[in-house]
Amino acid sequence: MGATAPVTSAAVLSALAQPTRLKIIEVLADGDPEGTPAGVIARRVECPASTLSFHLKELAQAGLLEARPRGRFILYAVVPGAFAALAEFIGRLPGKPESGSPAPKPPRGRTGKRKREEPLAATEPEAQLSIF
């Protein structure tokens, strides 16, 4: 997926599996195609410089962004080809909706609320206590 070295889909997905890194990608995608300075990214993502540096390094190593020196600054920009390759990979996965049909609804997950268990009726075998 990277421009200079082959990068696995696992590395890309791993790099993106972190909320701060996703915010960084959003900031860069909405920014200037030539790049965005780290200070601007830090303010938009609300991330300390040392933490931001770590996340930028992880995204760059996964081939998702590149750093371009501009005077005293380093501008960071997304690598469009990396995201095109990721989209191609995801498009090959099963579950792709057929043309003209609506996308499937996501499975219902836990809502965080515990389901209240109904008490067992005394006549049900599970409700009986057995010693032997």
LUMKOLBA-109346 format. One record per residue (C-alpha): x, y, z; residue in three letters. Coordinates in steps of 0.25 Angstrom, whole numbers, padded with zeros to 4 digits, always signed. Layout:
BEGIN
XYZala/...
This chain:
BEGIN
+0000+0000+0000met/+0012+0009+0002gly/+0018+0017-0009ala/+0032+0012-0006thr/+0031-0001+0001ala/+0020-0011+0001pro/+0012-0010+0014val/+0002-0021+0018thr/-0013-0018+0020ser/-0011-0023+0035ala/+0000-0012+0037ala/-0010-0001+0031val/-0022-0006+0039leu/-0013-0007+0052ser/-0009+0008+0050ala/-0023+0012+0048leu/-0028+0004+0060ala/-0026+0016+0069gln/-0035+0028+0071pro/-0025+0039+0072thr/-0019+0034+0059arg/-0032+0034+0052leu/-0034+0048+0056lys/-0020+0051+0050ile/-0024+0045+0037ile/-0037+0053+0037glu/-0030+0066+0040val/-0020+0063+0029leu/-0031+0059+0019ala/-0038+0072+0021asp/-0025+0080+0020gly/-0017+0085+0009asp/-0012+0074+0000pro/+0002+0080+0001glu/+0002+0077+0016gly/-0001+0082+0029thr/+0009+0086+0040pro/+0010+0078+0053ala/+0005+0089+0061gly/-0008+0091+0054val/-0010+0076+0055ile/-0007+0076+0070ala/-0017+0087+0072arg/-0028+0081+0064arg/-0026+0067+0070val/-0023+0073+0084glu/-0011+0064+0086cys/+0002+0068+0093pro/+0014+0069+0083ala/+0021+0056+0089ser/+0009+0048+0087thr/+0006+0054+0073leu/+0020+0051+0069ser/+0018+0036+0073phe/+0005+0035+0065his/+0011+0042+0053leu/+0022+0032+0053lys/+0013+0020+0053glu/+0004+0026+0042leu/+0017+0028+0033ala/+0023+0015+0036gln/+0009+0009+0031ala/+0011+0016+0019gly/-0002+0025+0021leu/+0005+0039+0022leu/+0018+0045+0018glu/+0026+0057+0023ala/+0030+0068+0014arg/+0040+0078+0020pro/+0036+0093+0017arg/+0046+0103+0022gly/+0046+0102+0037arg/+0033+0093+0037phe/+0030+0079+0034ile/+0017+0077+0026leu/+0009+0064+0028tyr/+0000+0059+0017ala/-0008+0046+0014val/-0003+0037+0003val/-0015+0035-0006pro/-0010+0022-0012gly/-0009+0016+0002ala/-0024+0019+0004phe/-0028+0014-0010ala/-0021+0001-0007ala/-0028+0000+0006leu/-0041+0002-0001ala/-0038-0008-0011glu/-0035-0018+0000phe/-0047-0015+0007ile/-0055-0016-0006gly/-0051-0030-0008arg/-0056-0035+0006leu/-0069-0042+0007pro/-0082-0035+0010gly/-0081-0025-0001lys/-0095-0020-0004pro/-0101-0023-0018glu/-0103-0012-0027ser/-0116-0005-0024gly/-0118-0012-0011ser/-0117-0004+0002pro/-0105-0007+0011ala/-0108-0017+0022pro/-0111-0012+0036lys/-0100-0014+0046pro/-0102-0026+0056pro/-0108-0021+0069arg/-0098-0021+0080gly/-0099-0019+0095arg/-0104-0006+0099thr/-0097-0006+0112gly/-0109-0010+0120lys/-0110-0023+0127arg/-0121-0032+0123lys/-0130-0035+0135arg/-0131-0050+0136glu/-0145-0056+0138glu/-0146-0065+0150pro/-0147-0080+0147leu/-0161-0086+0150ala/-0161-0096+0161ala/-0166-0107+0151thr/-0154-0105+0141glu/-0143-0116+0143pro/-0132-0105+0144glu/-0139-0099+0156ala/-0138-0112+0164gln/-0126-0114+0173leu/-0120-0128+0172ser/-0109-0133+0181ile/-0106-0145+0173phe/
